[in-house]
Amino acid sequence: MKFACYTLGCKVNQYETEVLSARFAAEGFDVVPGHAPGCDVYVVGSCTVTAEGDRKTRQAVRRFRRENPGAIVVLTGCYPQAFPAQAAAVQEADIITGARNRAALPQLVRAFSLDRQRIVSIPQHQKGETFESCSAADFGVRTRAFLKIQDGCDNWCSYCIIPAARGPVRSKPLPELQTELLTLSQNGYREIVLTGINLSNYGREWGLHLSDAVLAAAATPGVERVRLGSIEPDLLTPGEIYRLAEGCGGKLCPQFHLSLQSGCDKTLRAMRRPYTTAQYADIAAKLRAAFGADNVSFTTDVIVGFPGETEDDFEASMAFVTGMRFLKVHVFPYSRREGTAAYDFADQLPEHEKEARSRRMTAAVEKVRAELAHAAQGRTAQVLLETPLSSTLFTGYTKQYLPVVVNAPGHKSGEIVTVTLGEWDGKRCRAQAQ
């Protein structure tokens, strides 16, 4: 049977797709790319961070059913876990599961193929549940490997449904992490991206910290670069920052995706975020001091149009965000989510206003991005070569996560080369391998 998995959402979802594909392959399925026509089984790995994610999930399920009427269509992941009744109403899906029972999917598919009786099985998260035993060894054409080391979140920010979708905080045991790191390295991956739902909470169950996972990755033979997914700034203590800066032998990429959400203190309080803008700026300053002001870069996420956000609040947020000089900002208009506290907040903004603020914020942060990219011109950088555009041209990223197009004759994807950075074309820096 041919199996394909179509994934929406974050790097954690992408990692879980690789794990799921490996499980189906081990069960004798022929795994093919997610858009491949004529498959026997299509699995849609859903995202529910925003209402738009839900819409895209339903759209994907219906498209696979329409284009492949005889196939088995599976809906799994965060959307069914957070909104089981809504997911069950998607009649085009033959099997619906949540985020807890992915390991059972091959058996559920075989069971459905025998009697064609619809299956809806969404076990709920439980307090004290442990980290799902999983590992990935191959990410296809990708040149960096994602490695999920943590799952779940206990924060319950007022806008966020993820704790309902992902359950309580739990972590991959360090011995399992070390084994998986070695496998990925032996398979040729030189950059490892450590990911999680609330990554900064890694190892909390055992008195460990995120730095323990980073040091384990940096100590793995063959791993040359370690990169972090999104991290919560309030959990980066001075001790953690010191270990990250001094204990990794320069392998940790000095690019930190520090979750912000708003640059306005009033809005941060309404969001139930555990820091102020002053505290956030102080953490960023400590990272700059530890890694070098000209070496470190920051990326983040920002929500605009949160309930009660006035024009003055928005302007305060934009002033803080542009003042922080982020290399990249993902700007999102607020998405109203059932099951969250903010769903019932007063002063919900109209969609057109949220979209207008999103465009304004995006324009402002893209201007900063261009300025930072132009300032890098002439500098030397290390780039991981990724997608080949020709026999000599490759896309890639610097350690600071600046996107580049590299002219690198005689090199191939997966190699790390030294380059001289050139002009910024609005999307990437031109670069020449030395």
N, C-alpha and C positions, 0 to 999 in steps of 0.2 A: 504493500500500500504506500502511495506517495503522501508525504506529510509536509505541510508548509506552515510557518508561524509568522504572523504579521503583528508587529509590535508598535505600540504607541507609548510616548512618554519618556521617562528618565533613563539614565544609565543603569539604574538598578533593574528596570524592566528589560533593558537590552541584555544584561547579564543573565537574567532568569530565562530569557528566550534561548540563549545558548545552552543552559542547563537542560531545559525542556527538550530541545532538539536532540541533545545527546541521549536523553532517556528514551525518546522514541526510536532513535537509531539503534540503541542497545536492544530494543524490543523487535528489531527486524524491519522497521519502517525505512523507506527511502526518503531521506530529508532533502528538500529542494528549497530554493528561495521563496520568500513570502508571497510574491506576486505571481508565481508560476501558475500557468493555467493547467486545468485538467488533473488537479490533485484529488486524492480520495479524502483527505482530512485537511481542513483549514482551522488553525487556532488563532484567535484574536486576543492578544495580550493587551488588556485595556489600561487606560489612564483615567483617573477621576479627579485630578487636581482642580480642573475647571469644568464648567458646564460645557464648554467647547470640546474638551476631551471626551466627555460622555457622548456628545453628538457625533464626533468622529468615530468613536467606538461602534455606535449603533450603525452608522453609515457603512463602516467596513464589513460588519456582519451581514448586512443586507446586500452589499455588493457581491460578496463571496457566494451567498445563497443564489442571487439572481444569475450570476455568471457560471455557477457550477451546481445546478439543481440536484444532482445526484450525490454530491459530496456530503461528508459529515462536517458540520460547522460548529466550532466550540468557542464559547465566550468565557474568558477566565480573567483573573487578576483583580485589580483594585476596584473597578466599577461594580462588579457583582458583590464584592466583599462589603463595600460601603452602602450600596443601595440594592439589596437582594431582590426586593419586590419589583423595582424598576427593571432590573436585569432580566428577571424571570418573564417579564412582559415582552421581551424581544423574541417573538415567536420564530424568527428565522434561525435562531440558534438551537441546535439539537441537544447540546450538552452545555450546561452552565455551572461553572465552579468559581470559587473565590481565590484568595491568595494563600490559603492554608493547605490545599490538597492537590497541588500541582503534580506531586509524585504519583498520584493515582490516575492521572489522565490517560496514559496508554491503556490501562485496564478498563477505564470507563469507555474509551473509544471502542475497544473490542466488544464490550458488553452491549453497547448500542448497536454495533454492526450485526449482532445476532438477532435482535428482535425489533430494532428501530423504534424503541420506546424512549421518549424524551427523558433526559436525566437532568434534574436540578439538584445539585449537592454543594451547599455552601456552609461548611463548618465554621462556626464563629470563633474569633480569637478568645483565648483564655489567659487569665492572669497567671504568670509563671511559666508560660509556654517557652520552649527552648528554640534555639536557632535551627532552621531547617537545614538538615545535612545536604549539602550540595557543592558541586565543584564544576568548573569549566576548564577545558583544555585547549579549545580551538575557537577563534573568532573569525574564521573564514579569511576574507581579504583584508581585514583590519590589521593595522600594524601596531596598535597598542591594545592591551588587554584590560578589560574591566574586571574587578574582583570585588564582589559584595562581601563586606566583612561585618555588616551590622544591619539590623532591620528594626522597624517599629519606632514609635515616638510617644512620649508621655506628656508632651507640652500642652496640647489642646489650645493652641492659639485660636482666637475668636473667629478667624476666617477659614480655618483649615480642616478638611475632612480626613486627612491622612491618618491620624491616630485610629479612626474607625476602620480604615481600609487596611492598615498595616499592623495594628495591634501594639503590644507593649515592647519596650526596648529589650533587645537581645542581641548577642554577638556570636560571631564565628569563633570557636575555640582556637587558641593560638597554634596548637600543633596541627590542626586541620588547615589553618591559614598557611603555615610554613610549607606543608606538603603541596598545596595548590600553587603557591608561589614557585616552587621548584619545578613543577610540571610545566607551568606557563613559560618559565625561563628556558627549559629544555626544548620547548616547542618554538623557540626563536623570538619570543616577545621581549623587547628591550625596555619598553615603558609599561609600567603597571599603574592603572588608575584605581585607587581604593575608593569604593563607593558605599553608600548606606543611606538610610532614610533620615537618621539623625546621627551622622558619622562621628560627631564629637563625643558621643556617649559610648564609643567602642570600649568593651572590656569592663564596663562598670560593675557587672555581676561578680567579677573576680578581683577587683581592686586594680585592674589594668587601665591603661589610657590609650588614646589614639596614637601617641608617640610610640608605644610598644609595637603596634602593627606597622607603623612606618619604618621603624628600625629593623623589624623582621624582613620587610620587603627590601630595604637597602642592603641588608646583609646577604641576600640571596645571590649566589653566583650567577653571573650573566645578566642580571637586572642592572640597567644603567640609569634609568630615570624612574622616579616614583612621583605620582601626581595625586592630589587629593580632590575628591568631589566636594560638594557643598558642605560647609561646616558652620556650626553655631558659634558666634564670636564670644559669647559670655563664658564658654567652657575652655577657651584658650588662656590658661593661666601663664604667668611668667615662667614657671617651671616647665610647662609643656613647650612653650615657645623656645626656651633654651635647648631642650632635648632635640627638638625638630631642627634647629639651626646648627647645632654642634655635633649631633650624633649620627648623621646620615652620610658623612663623607662627601657632601655636595650633591648627592643623588636626588634629594627632594627638590622638585621643581618649585621655585619661589613664586608661585602663582596661587593665590588664596581666594577661593570663592566664598567670601564672607557674607552669609545671609543677612540682608538688611531689611527689606520690605517697605520701609518708609524712612525719609530723612526728616520727619516731623515728630517731635516728642509726644505731642498730643495724640497723633495717630498711632504711634507705637504703643502707647498705653491702652488705647482702644483695641488694638490688635492683640494685646496681652503678650507682647514681646518682652523678654527679661533684661532689657538694657535700654539706655538712653543714647542719643546721638553722641554725647560727650564720651560715654563709656566705649562706644563703638570706635570712635576716632582714636581713643587712647590705645585700644588693642591694635588697631592698624599701625599706629606710631611705634608700638613695641615690635611689631613684625618688621617694619621698615628698619628699625635700629638693629635688629638681630640679623637680617638678611642683606642689608644694604639698600639705601634709599633708591639707588639707580639700578638695582638688581631685581627688586621685588615688584610684583604687579598684583592688582586686586580686580576681581570681577564680582558681580552681585546680581540679585533680583530685586525689583522694586514694583510694588503694587500702587496704582493710582486710582483715584475715584472711590476710596474706601468710604463707607457710610459716615456721614458727618464731616468729611474732608472739605473745608472751605477753600476758596481761592487762595487765601493767605496761607493756609496749611500746605496747599500744593506748592506754592512758591517757596515756602520754607524747605519743603522736601527737595525741590529741584535745586535750590541753592546748596544744600548739604551734599546732595549726590554729585553735582558737578564739581564742588569744592574738593571732594575726596579723590578726584582724578582716576576714576575706574577705567581700566582698559576695555572692559565690556560690561554692559548692563542689559539684562533681560527685563524689559518693561512690560507689565501686564495690567490691563484694566481689571478692576476688582470683579470677581465672579461670585455671585451669590450662591451659596451652597446650603442646601437643606441639611439639617443635622448639626450646623455650627451656630454658635452664639450670635455671630454677626448677621445671620439670615434675618433675625427679627429686630435688628437695630433700626432706630429711627433715622430719618434723613438719608434714605437710599438715593443715590444720584442716578439721573437718567443715563441710558446707555450712550447717547450722543455726547454727553459731557465727559464720561469716562474715556470714550474713544478719542475725544479731542485732547484731553490731558495726556493720554498715552502718546499721541503723535508729538505733542510739544516736548514731553520728557525725552522721547526717543531722539528727536532732532538735537536736543541739547547734549545728550550723552554721546551721540555719534560725532559731534563736533570735537568733544574732548578726546574721543578715541582717535580721530584723525590727527589731532595735535600730538598725541603721544607717539603715534606711529611715525609721523614726520620727524619727531625728535630723535627717533631711533636710527635714522638714516646714517649710514657710515659705520655703525657699530658692528662688532663681531658677535655672532650668536651660534648656539648649537641647535640644529634642527633635525627632527625625526622625519625622514622622507616617507610620505604616505602615498596618495594616489598619483600614479604616473599620468601625465598629460601628453607626453611624447617620449621618445627614447632618452631625452635629456632633461625634461621639465617635470617637476614633482610638486604637489602641494605638501604642506607640512606646518608644524608649529614650533616656535621657539620654546624654551623652558618657561618663559613668561606667558605663553599661550598667545603670542602674536602670530596670526596666520600669514603664511608666506607662499610664494611660488619660487622654487629654487631651480636654477640652471645648474645641474650636477652631472656632467658627462662622466660615464664610467661607473656611476653608482646605481643602486637599486632600492626599491621600497623596503622599509624596515631598517635601513642604515641611519646612523646619526652622523651628520656631517657638520663641519664648521663653515659658516657662511658670512659674507658681508652683506648687511641689509641695505636695500636700496629704496626706491620711491614707493610710496603708498598709493594704490590705485583706487581707493575707496572700499576695497574688500580685503586686499592682501598686500603685503610688502613684496616687491621684487627682490630677489636675493641671488647671489652668485657663490657657489661653493668654492672654497679656497683650495 
